[in-house]
Amino acid sequence: MATNLAVALAARGEDVALADADRQKSALAWVKRRPKHLNKIEALNWTKESAIGEKDKNLDAIVIDGPGGLRSELAKNLIAEASDIVVPVLASAFDWNATLKFLDGISDIKRVRKGKAEILVVANRINRRSTQVADLEQTLSKKGYPLLARISDRVLYARHAAAGTGVFDVMDNKSHEIRGQWHPLLQAVDT
């Protein structure tokens, strides 16, 4: 999700960095695979807590790829750098229970409590025919976390990830419908 968000912002002409805070360093590897002729996305290695917040220049946007199940101190440090916190959740009861616990935890962080960082919950990798999306939406809504967008599960995402690209790098018919699913999220990060 972080790579496609970074691509979407870069496609609009913004100077964007992708900060990888996950020890797997998959976002950093993705940036290395990114073709040079596409919109530039700067790579930031935030895998060590001491590096969080380091950047080379003024940027329009930094998209942070954080690990699942953030520890409270790491979450606080990453949220200190954020104006929006995009939280992907799968349409699975197992995932949404863990996500609700995480959301409750970050909601108590001072920056979020004071409204300086907004939580944006996105259903990720959804099967549009599944009834679990409605259950997910109802469960999140009852807890005060409305679902902002629904991003479907498509093979196209895996192809783009392998190529160091994203759905906003190409304007083909296959990506058109997928890009539309991102509009609520892109509008939210604009405000």
N, C-alpha and C positions, 0 to 999 in steps of 0.2 A: 504494500500500500504506500509506503514512504517513497519508493522510487517513482511510482506513477504520479504522486502528488508533486514531487520535485520536477518531473518532466512537464506537468501541466503548468506550473508556475514559470518555468524556463521558456515554455512555448509562448507565453504572454509577453516575453521580453524582460523578465525580471532576472537579476543576478541572484542565483540560487546556490546554496551549498546543501549537501546531504551529509549530516553528521551521524556517524555510526557509533552507537553507544552499546552495541551488543558484541560480546566476546567472539561470536561466530564471524564477525566482520563481513557479512554477506553484502551489505550496502557498499562497503569499500570495494569489494570484488566486482560488484555491478558497475561502479563508476569506472574502474579500470577497463572493463569490457566495452564501455560506451564508445561508439564511433566518433571520431574527431569532427566530422562534418555536421554533427547535430548540435543543438543548443548546449552550451557548456554548463556543466554542473560540477561545482567544486566539491572535493571530498574532504571531510573533516574526521579525523580519528579521535573520537571521544570514548574509546573503550576503557580508558583509565580515568577514574573519577577526577584526578588532578588535571586532566586535559579538558574537562567540560567547560564550555564557554570560550575556549580559544578559537580565534578565527583570524584570517589573514587580512581581511579588508572589510569595508562597509558592504553589507549585502542587503538586498531587498527582502530575502527570506532564507531562513535555515530550517530545513525539514530534518527532524531528529528521528532516527530509526532506533527505538529502544527495545530492550529485550522484553519478552513476556514475563509477567510476574515480577515486576520491579521490586527491589528491596526498598524499604521506606526512605533511607538516606539517599540512595541513587535517584529515586523518584523525586525527592525534594530538590536535588541539584539540577536535574533535567527540567523540571517544571519552573525553576527559577529563570530558565532561559526561554520559556515558552509564553506565547500569548494565546495559543490554541493547543489543546491536547486532543488529538484524534485517537480514539480508542476503538480498534476493530473488534468485533465480536462475531463468532460463528453462530449459526442457528442450531445450536445443540445445547440441551439442558446442562450438560457437563461444562461447556465453555461459558455459558451465560452466568452460571453460579459463581465461577471463578472471577469473571469479569465484574459482577456486582460487588464482590468483596473488594476487588481492586478499585472500582469507582468510589465505593464508600471510603476507602483509605485515602485516595488522593483528594477527595472532597474536603477532608479535614486539614489539608495543607493550606497554610495561611494565604498564599498567593491565589489559590482557587476560591477559598472562602470569601476573600475580599473582592472577587470578580475581576482580578487582573489576568487570569488565565481561564479560558472557557473550555469546558469538556464537550467534545463533539463525538457522539457514539455512532458508529457506522457498522451496519450488518455487512460482513465480508464473506465472500465465497458462497453466496446463497444460491440455492436451487429455487428458481422462481415458482416451481410447481409445489414446493414443500409447504405444508401447513404450519411448520415450525416457525416460520418468519412471523406470522401473526401472533403466535404464542410468545415469541421473543419480544416483539414490540409491546405487547400487553404487559409482560413481566417488567421490562425496563421502564415503561411509562408509570406503572404503579410505584416504582421506587424513585421516580423523579428524574429519570434519564431518558428523554425522548430520543427515538431513533431518527437520525438526520438523513441518512442515505442508505440505499441498498445496492451493494456492488455484487453482481452475479459472478458465479464461478465459471470461468472460461479458459480453455486451453491457450488462448491467445496471450494471456498474462504470463504463462510459463515460457512461451516462445520469446516474448519481449524481454523477460528477465534474463534468459540465456544470452540474448544478443546485446544486453546493456542498453535497451531502449524501453519505451513505454508507449501506451496507447495514444498519447498526445503528440508523439513524434511523427506519426503517419496519419494521413487523412483519407484512409481507405474506407470502404463500406463496412468491413468487418469491425472496425474500431468505432464507427459512428454511433451505434446504439450504446456501446460500452461507455463512450465519453459522456453521453447524456446522463448516465447514472451518477457521474461525478459532479454534476452541476450544483446540487445542494451543498456539497462539501466545499467546492470552490467558492461559492457565494459566501458561505459562512466564514472562511478564512480571510475573505476580503474585508470584513467589517471590523 
